[in-house]
Amino acid sequence: MSENANKNRAEMKKLPILYSLRNCPYAMRARMAIFKSGQTVLLRDLVLSNKPEEMMQASPKGTVPVVVLEDGTVIEESLEVMLWVLHESDPNDLLHSYEESALLEMLTLINEFDNVFKVRLEQYKCAKRYQEDNIEECRMACQQYLQQLEQRLSKHAFLISDKESLADIALLPFIRQFARVERQWYLQAPYPKVRTWLNNYLQSAMFSKVMAKHPLWLDSQQEVIFGNN
């Protein structure tokens, strides 16, 4: 093996390892934050039916995303991954460091969607999947949260201000899921600002790179360097 190859392998070993599932919304937002930070990680894609033993040893809860740092530190919640990497590097100032109250506003909004909207979204998805007769009721339970976002986006270009923030990329995967439940209804719904906001992300080069398909790590043992590099 050449000297350069040895050097590259040594450098790769120093990179954080990200265990990820391509379509998991939590893993998706972790990857977006990593991409936005300009940092790089070793990406290990998996399927939930076949989890790497290395991941289970690091994080027995068995869900993604999981980040393992060089010193063995494990970060196993998506929001914690996002905050960790953006505190390391935040070239776009997604944390709005210039305004002390902004991060609290972001975290409050994210918490509301993670803990309340997400539950109602799952109920809505199940109602559609199993053709239950309460689908309209489930949709209406979600709509008050869409209305909140529509109001925010009527005031500024992004959810917190005219600048993109942590909140935008944290909520994006779940609004994407909502939009896919009843596609035709969503396209006619009274949320034009939300649709524009979501479409701008879905059509972006960033989203294409974040959603790129990679070989499953357990199948290939191929180390994929992921990030804005």
ROGUPA-966794 format. One record per residue (C-alpha): residue number from 1; residue in three letters; chain; x, y, z. Coordinates in steps of 0.2 Angstrom, whole numbers, plus 5000, padded with zeros to 4 digits. Layout:
NUM Ala A X Y Z
...
END
This chain:
1 Met A 5000 5000 5000
2 Ser A 5007 5017 4995
3 Glu A 5012 5030 5008
4 Asn A 4997 5041 5002
5 Ala A 4985 5027 5004
6 Asn A 4991 5024 5022
7 Lys A 4989 5043 5025
8 Asn A 4972 5043 5018
9 Arg A 4966 5028 5029
10 Ala A 4974 5036 5044
11 Glu A 4964 5052 5041
12 Met A 4948 5043 5038
13 Lys A 4950 5034 5055
14 Lys A 4949 5051 5063
15 Leu A 4933 5056 5055
16 Pro A 4916 5054 5065
17 Ile A 4906 5039 5060
18 Leu A 4888 5042 5055
19 Tyr A 4876 5027 5055
20 Ser A 4861 5032 5045
21 Leu A 4846 5026 5036
22 Arg A 4842 5035 5019
23 Asn A 4824 5039 5021
24 Cys A 4823 5041 5040
25 Pro A 4817 5059 5043
26 Tyr A 4828 5060 5059
27 Ala A 4844 5054 5050
28 Met A 4839 5065 5035
29 Arg A 4840 5081 5046
30 Ala A 4856 5075 5054
31 Arg A 4864 5073 5036
32 Met A 4857 5090 5031
33 Ala A 4865 5099 5046
34 Ile A 4882 5090 5043
35 Phe A 4881 5095 5025
36 Lys A 4877 5113 5030
37 Ser A 4891 5113 5042
38 Gly A 4904 5110 5029
39 Gln A 4911 5095 5040
40 Thr A 4914 5077 5034
41 Val A 4910 5061 5042
42 Leu A 4911 5042 5037
43 Leu A 4893 5038 5032
44 Arg A 4888 5020 5035
45 Asp A 4870 5017 5027
46 Leu A 4860 5003 5034
47 Val A 4843 4995 5035
48 Leu A 4834 4992 5051
49 Ser A 4832 4974 5048
50 Asn A 4851 4972 5048
51 Lys A 4860 4983 5060
52 Pro A 4879 4983 5062
53 Glu A 4885 4976 5078
54 Glu A 4897 4991 5080
55 Met A 4882 5003 5080
56 Met A 4873 4992 5093
57 Gln A 4888 4992 5104
58 Ala A 4889 5011 5103
59 Ser A 4870 5014 5105
60 Pro A 4860 4999 5111
61 Lys A 4844 5008 5107
62 Gly A 4846 5003 5089
63 Thr A 4839 5019 5080
64 Val A 4847 5031 5069
65 Pro A 4856 5043 5067
66 Val A 4871 5038 5078
67 Val A 4887 5048 5078
68 Val A 4903 5040 5085
69 Leu A 4917 5052 5088
70 Glu A 4936 5047 5087
71 Asp A 4937 5047 5106
72 Gly A 4922 5036 5108
73 Thr A 4909 5049 5112
74 Val A 4892 5044 5105
75 Ile A 4879 5056 5100
76 Glu A 4862 5047 5097
77 Glu A 4848 5059 5095
78 Ser A 4846 5069 5079
79 Leu A 4844 5086 5086
80 Glu A 4860 5083 5097
81 Val A 4869 5078 5081
82 Met A 4863 5094 5073
83 Leu A 4868 5105 5087
84 Trp A 4885 5096 5089
85 Val A 4890 5098 5071
86 Leu A 4884 5116 5070
87 His A 4893 5121 5086
88 Glu A 4908 5114 5077
89 Ser A 4906 5124 5061
90 Asp A 4891 5135 5056
91 Pro A 4896 5144 5040
92 Asn A 4878 5149 5036
93 Asp A 4875 5154 5054
94 Leu A 4860 5142 5056
95 Leu A 4860 5145 5074
96 His A 4858 5164 5072
97 Ser A 4872 5167 5084
98 Tyr A 4869 5186 5082
99 Glu A 4853 5185 5092
100 Glu A 4853 5176 5109
101 Ser A 4834 5172 5109
102 Ala A 4834 5165 5092
103 Leu A 4841 5148 5097
104 Leu A 4828 5146 5111
105 Glu A 4814 5150 5098
106 Met A 4821 5137 5086
107 Leu A 4822 5124 5100
108 Thr A 4804 5128 5106
109 Leu A 4797 5126 5088
110 Ile A 4807 5110 5085
111 Asn A 4801 5103 5101
112 Glu A 4783 5106 5097
113 Phe A 4784 5098 5081
114 Asp A 4795 5083 5087
115 Asn A 4783 5079 5102
116 Val A 4766 5084 5096
117 Phe A 4765 5086 5077
118 Lys A 4775 5070 5074
119 Val A 4762 5060 5084
120 Arg A 4748 5067 5074
121 Leu A 4757 5065 5057
122 Glu A 4759 5046 5061
123 Gln A 4741 5045 5065
124 Tyr A 4737 5054 5048
125 Lys A 4749 5042 5039
126 Cys A 4741 5027 5047
127 Ala A 4723 5033 5043
128 Lys A 4728 5034 5024
129 Arg A 4737 5018 5024
130 Tyr A 4723 5008 5032
131 Gln A 4709 5018 5023
132 Glu A 4702 5023 5040
133 Asp A 4686 5034 5040
134 Asn A 4694 5047 5052
135 Ile A 4707 5053 5039
136 Glu A 4700 5070 5038
137 Glu A 4700 5072 5057
138 Cys A 4718 5066 5057
139 Arg A 4722 5079 5044
140 Met A 4714 5093 5053
141 Ala A 4724 5089 5068
142 Cys A 4740 5092 5058
143 Gln A 4734 5107 5049
144 Gln A 4735 5119 5064
145 Tyr A 4754 5116 5063
146 Leu A 4754 5119 5045
147 Gln A 4744 5135 5048
148 Gln A 4758 5141 5060
149 Leu A 4771 5138 5048
150 Glu A 4761 5147 5034
151 Gln A 4760 5162 5046
152 Arg A 4778 5162 5049
153 Leu A 4783 5161 5031
154 Ser A 4771 5175 5027
155 Lys A 4782 5186 5038
156 His A 4799 5181 5032
157 Ala A 4807 5169 5020
158 Phe A 4811 5156 5032
159 Leu A 4803 5149 5048
160 Ile A 4813 5160 5061
161 Ser A 4818 5175 5050
162 Asp A 4824 5180 5033
163 Lys A 4839 5168 5035
164 Glu A 4839 5150 5035
165 Ser A 4840 5142 5052
166 Leu A 4841 5125 5062
167 Ala A 4822 5125 5063
168 Asp A 4820 5124 5044
169 Ile A 4831 5109 5041
170 Ala A 4824 5101 5057
171 Leu A 4806 5102 5052
172 Leu A 4808 5099 5033
173 Pro A 4808 5080 5033
174 Phe A 4792 5079 5043
175 Ile A 4783 5092 5032
176 Arg A 4789 5082 5017
177 Gln A 4781 5067 5024
178 Phe A 4764 5077 5027
179 Ala A 4764 5083 5009
180 Arg A 4765 5065 5003
181 Val A 4751 5058 5012
182 Glu A 4737 5065 5002
183 Arg A 4747 5073 4988
184 Gln A 4732 5080 4978
185 Trp A 4724 5088 4993
186 Tyr A 4740 5095 4998
187 Leu A 4743 5104 4981
188 Gln A 4726 5113 4983
189 Ala A 4728 5116 5002
190 Pro A 4729 5135 5008
191 Tyr A 4747 5134 5012
192 Pro A 4756 5142 4997
193 Lys A 4770 5148 5007
194 Val A 4774 5131 5015
195 Arg A 4773 5123 4997
196 Thr A 4786 5136 4990
197 Trp A 4797 5134 5005
198 Leu A 4797 5115 5004
199 Asn A 4799 5114 4985
200 Asn A 4814 5126 4986
201 Tyr A 4822 5113 4997
202 Leu A 4817 5097 4988
203 Gln A 4823 5105 4972
204 Ser A 4840 5110 4979
205 Ala A 4857 5103 4975
206 Met A 4859 5101 4994
207 Phe A 4844 5090 4996
208 Ser A 4850 5079 4981
209 Lys A 4867 5076 4989
210 Val A 4859 5073 5006
211 Met A 4847 5060 4998
212 Ala A 4860 5051 4987
213 Lys A 4859 5032 4988
214 His A 4875 5024 4994
215 Pro A 4880 5005 4996
216 Leu A 4874 4997 5012
217 Trp A 4889 4997 5023
218 Leu A 4886 4979 5030
219 Asp A 4886 4973 5012
220 Ser A 4900 4983 5005
221 Gln A 4911 4988 5019
222 Gln A 4914 5003 5009
223 Glu A 4918 5019 5018
224 Val A 4909 5033 5011
225 Ile A 4915 5051 5015
226 Phe A 4899 5062 5017
227 Gly A 4898 5081 5019
228 Asn A 4900 5097 5009
229 Asn A 4917 5092 5002
END
